[in-house]
């Protein structure tokens, strides 16, 4: 059983908050455990809940723990990748009026809710949700498993955080390589053990990922990949991206996120998580089928 990256990855990004208040100073929160898995206490609506800390997952709720919050909320389909492979599920988008993590406070937070009871059954304790990469990024959090603490950034720390200039430059070169279908250049952008999680496959390793991109992307004609947002979590940086086809191709779009780490003196993509969405409107304004 792995300590981090246990439940898996959502190939879409959840909406987070309308308001987020940072504490004035940095804070260390103690981590608990469910078997070997790190767990943090999160306060929702004045009640305390146990959230699994997972840097490889998107934040989500256990639907059974938040059943009273689900009335009137809409459902949406998603695909989840985990140790057992890809699975499709339907989740409710739940709005939480007030969430407190340490001294940080979130308002009007929207998160998907699915049945996570298997997590608690596997580790022998209640798991009410997952504190994933998106919320950890908002908190400016770093995790110290040796000291069993979660360090959250204060307002001053958060203001000083930014995407390293060299990473920004290197990743823009990588996006350009993708848009040119330049697999030789793109290979230098990928970590040796890179993992790609898409709507229909889990692919591991640099060469297999390049082969997958050749077969499933670069044969479809002109594609455009662009970053839409950058986030930093300690020494790990990730960016959200969108892939769209050229104007002459069948219209669709794909959303995802890429985790980046520095190795051998340069930044490389360590994992890709993506999901292809509905058709987008073409030049005529009609939705492609």
VENMO-V257372 format. One record per pair of residues at least 4 apart in sequence whose C-alpha atoms are under 7 Angstrom apart, sorted by the first residue. I is the first residue (numbers start at 0). J is the second residue. Records with the same first field share a line. If there is no record, write none. Layout:
# VENMO-V257372
I=J ; J
This chain:
# VENMO-V257372
1=5
2=35 ; 36 ; 37
3=53 ; 54
4=53 ; 54 ; 55 ; 56
5=53
6=81
7=55 ; 56 ; 79 ; 80 ; 81 ; 82
8=55 ; 56 ; 57 ; 79 ; 80 ; 81
9=56 ; 57 ; 78 ; 79 ; 80
10=78 ; 79 ; 255 ; 272 ; 273 ; 274
11=254 ; 255 ; 273 ; 274
13=109 ; 110 ; 111
14=109 ; 110
15=108 ; 109 ; 110
16=105 ; 106 ; 107 ; 108 ; 109
17=106 ; 107 ; 108
18=105 ; 106
19=104 ; 105 ; 106
20=103 ; 104 ; 105
21=103 ; 153 ; 154
22=102 ; 103 ; 153 ; 154
23=153 ; 154
24=153 ; 154
25=151 ; 152 ; 153
26=150 ; 151 ; 152
27=148 ; 149 ; 150 ; 151
28=101 ; 148 ; 149 ; 150
29=147 ; 148 ; 149
30=37 ; 38 ; 39 ; 147 ; 148 ; 149
31=37 ; 38 ; 39
32=36 ; 37 ; 38
33=37 ; 38 ; 122 ; 123 ; 124
34=122 ; 123
37=51 ; 52
38=49 ; 50 ; 51 ; 52
39=49 ; 50 ; 51 ; 52
40=47 ; 48 ; 49 ; 50
41=47 ; 48 ; 49 ; 50 ; 99 ; 100
42=46 ; 47 ; 48 ; 98 ; 99 ; 100
43=47 ; 97 ; 98 ; 99
44=96 ; 97 ; 98
48=127
49=125 ; 126 ; 127 ; 128
50=126 ; 127 ; 128 ; 129 ; 130
51=126 ; 128 ; 129 ; 130
52=129 ; 130 ; 131
53=129 ; 130 ; 131 ; 132
54=131 ; 132
55=131 ; 132
56=131 ; 132
57=131 ; 132 ; 133
58=110 ; 129 ; 130 ; 131 ; 132 ; 133 ; 134
59=110 ; 111 ; 112 ; 128 ; 129
60=110 ; 111 ; 112 ; 113 ; 127 ; 128 ; 129
61=65 ; 112 ; 113 ; 114 ; 115 ; 127 ; 128
62=66 ; 112 ; 113 ; 114
63=114
64=127
65=69
68=93
69=91 ; 93
72=91 ; 92 ; 93
73=91 ; 92
74=89 ; 90 ; 91 ; 92
75=89 ; 90 ; 91
76=88 ; 89 ; 90
77=87 ; 88 ; 89
78=85 ; 86 ; 87 ; 88 ; 198
79=85 ; 86 ; 87
80=84 ; 85 ; 86
81=85
90=111 ; 112 ; 113
91=111 ; 112
92=109 ; 110 ; 111 ; 112
93=109 ; 110 ; 111 ; 112
94=107 ; 108 ; 109 ; 110
95=107 ; 108 ; 109
96=106 ; 107 ; 108
97=105 ; 106 ; 107
98=104 ; 105 ; 106
99=103 ; 104 ; 105
100=104
116=120
117=121
118=122 ; 126
119=123 ; 124 ; 125 ; 126
120=124
130=134
131=135
132=136
133=137
134=138
135=139 ; 140 ; 232
136=140 ; 230 ; 231 ; 232
138=151 ; 152
139=151 ; 152 ; 157 ; 231 ; 232
140=149 ; 150 ; 151 ; 152 ; 232 ; 233
141=149 ; 150 ; 151 ; 232 ; 233
142=148 ; 149 ; 150
143=147 ; 148 ; 149
144=148
152=156 ; 157
153=157
154=158
155=159
156=160
161=231
162=166 ; 167 ; 231
163=167
164=168
165=169
166=170 ; 266
167=171
168=172
169=173
170=174
171=175
172=176
173=177 ; 185 ; 188
174=178 ; 224 ; 225
175=179
176=180 ; 181 ; 184 ; 185
177=181 ; 185 ; 224
178=222 ; 223 ; 224
180=217
181=185
182=186 ; 209
185=189
186=205 ; 209
188=267 ; 268
189=193 ; 205 ; 267 ; 268 ; 269
190=205 ; 267 ; 268 ; 269
191=204 ; 205
192=203 ; 204 ; 205
193=203 ; 204 ; 205 ; 268 ; 269 ; 270
194=202 ; 203 ; 204 ; 269 ; 270 ; 271
195=201 ; 202 ; 203 ; 208 ; 270 ; 271 ; 272
196=200 ; 201 ; 202 ; 271 ; 272 ; 273
197=201 ; 272 ; 273 ; 274
198=273 ; 274 ; 275
202=207 ; 208
203=207 ; 208
204=208
205=209
206=210
207=211
208=212
209=213
210=214
211=215
212=216 ; 217
213=217 ; 218
214=218
221=244 ; 245
222=242 ; 243 ; 244 ; 245
223=242 ; 243 ; 244
224=240 ; 241 ; 242 ; 243
225=240 ; 241 ; 242
226=238 ; 239 ; 240 ; 241
227=239 ; 240 ; 241
228=238 ; 239
229=237 ; 238 ; 239
230=236 ; 237 ; 238
231=235 ; 236 ; 237
232=236
235=259 ; 260
236=258 ; 259 ; 260
237=256 ; 257 ; 258 ; 259
238=256 ; 257 ; 258
239=255 ; 256 ; 257
240=254 ; 255 ; 256
241=252 ; 253 ; 254 ; 255
242=252 ; 253 ; 254
243=251 ; 252 ; 253
244=248 ; 250 ; 251
249=287
250=278 ; 279 ; 281 ; 287
251=276 ; 277 ; 278 ; 279
252=275 ; 276 ; 277 ; 278 ; 279
253=273 ; 274 ; 275 ; 276
254=273 ; 274 ; 275
255=272 ; 273 ; 274
256=271 ; 272 ; 273
257=268 ; 270 ; 271 ; 272
258=268 ; 269 ; 270 ; 271
259=266 ; 267 ; 268 ; 269
260=266 ; 267 ; 268 ; 269
261=265 ; 266 ; 267
262=266 ; 267
278=286 ; 287 ; 288
279=286 ; 287
280=284 ; 285 ; 286 ; 287
281=285 ; 286 ; 287
